[in-house]
Amino acid sequence: MRDAERLIEQQYAMLLRRDVARLPDLYAPEAFYSMPGVTVRPIELPALLRTWTGAFPDLRIDPLGVVRTSGGAAVELRLSGTHTGTLHSPYGTVAPTGRSVSWEMADVVRARRGRIVAWRSYFDWSALLDSLGVQFDGLSRAAQHDSLALPV
């Protein structure tokens, strides 16, 4: 769907320009944005993305491929940057490490009537945190990768 691709390109461009205040304008009122560990409404999205641009002020986005779907598009991409700001994760706050890292993710976006109705970002938190040198206290490496090993 060309609307979804256009909206994806707009969101990436706004993020790279650090112009995230107007991101909610791309979304339908009932829409949501989610990534592992968090789901927000469009009005909350600028604050969430500012945490990423704050943690990685030189954040870069390199799209690797796009697949169109009947109601949207999926994008595989590589993000990279230098961790010079505080990163907030579902596992806690990570102080700046100064490390340059890159990680891959997939964005699956649905659009309707020229607006985003759902944006889901998928990536591996444990791989990103490992590349930053973060140690997981009380959680074995096997448990990090096997959800059945986690306490319920």
Secondary structure in CASP SS format (residue, H / E / C, confidence):
PFRMAT SS
TARGET T0000
AUTHOR 0000-0000-0000
METHOD secondary structure of the structure
MODEL  1
M C 1.00
R H 1.00
D H 1.00
A H 1.00
E H 1.00
R H 1.00
L H 1.00
I H 1.00
E H 1.00
Q H 1.00
Q H 1.00
Y H 1.00
A H 1.00
M H 1.00
L H 1.00
L H 1.00
R C 1.00
R C 1.00
D C 1.00
V C 1.00
A C 1.00
R C 1.00
L H 1.00
P H 1.00
D H 1.00
L H 1.00
Y E 1.00
A E 1.00
P E 1.00
E E 1.00
A E 1.00
F E 1.00
Y E 1.00
S E 1.00
M E 1.00
P C 1.00
G C 1.00
V E 1.00
T E 1.00
V E 1.00
R C 1.00
P H 1.00
I H 1.00
E H 1.00
L H 1.00
P H 1.00
A H 1.00
L H 1.00
L H 1.00
R H 1.00
T H 1.00
W H 1.00
T H 1.00
G H 1.00
A H 1.00
F C 1.00
P C 1.00
D C 1.00
L C 1.00
R E 1.00
I E 1.00
D E 1.00
P E 1.00
L E 1.00
G E 1.00
V E 1.00
V E 1.00
R E 1.00
T E 1.00
S C 1.00
G C 1.00
G E 1.00
A E 1.00
A E 1.00
V E 1.00
E E 1.00
L E 1.00
R E 1.00
L E 1.00
S E 1.00
G E 1.00
T E 1.00
H C 1.00
T C 1.00
G C 1.00
T C 1.00
L E 1.00
H E 1.00
S E 1.00
P C 1.00
Y C 1.00
G E 1.00
T E 1.00
V E 1.00
A C 1.00
P C 1.00
T C 1.00
G C 1.00
R C 1.00
S E 1.00
V E 1.00
S E 1.00
W E 1.00
E E 1.00
M E 1.00
A E 1.00
D E 1.00
V E 1.00
V E 1.00
R E 1.00
A E 1.00
R E 1.00
R C 1.00
G C 1.00
R E 1.00
I E 1.00
V E 1.00
A E 1.00
W E 1.00
R E 1.00
S E 1.00
Y E 1.00
F E 1.00
D C 1.00
W H 1.00
S H 1.00
A H 1.00
L H 1.00
L H 1.00
D H 1.00
S H 1.00
L C 1.00
G C 1.00
V C 1.00
Q C 1.00
F C 1.00
D C 1.00
G C 1.00
L C 1.00
S C 1.00
R H 1.00
A H 1.00
A H 1.00
Q H 1.00
H H 1.00
D C 1.00
S H 1.00
L H 1.00
A H 1.00
L C 1.00
P C 1.00
V C 1.00
END
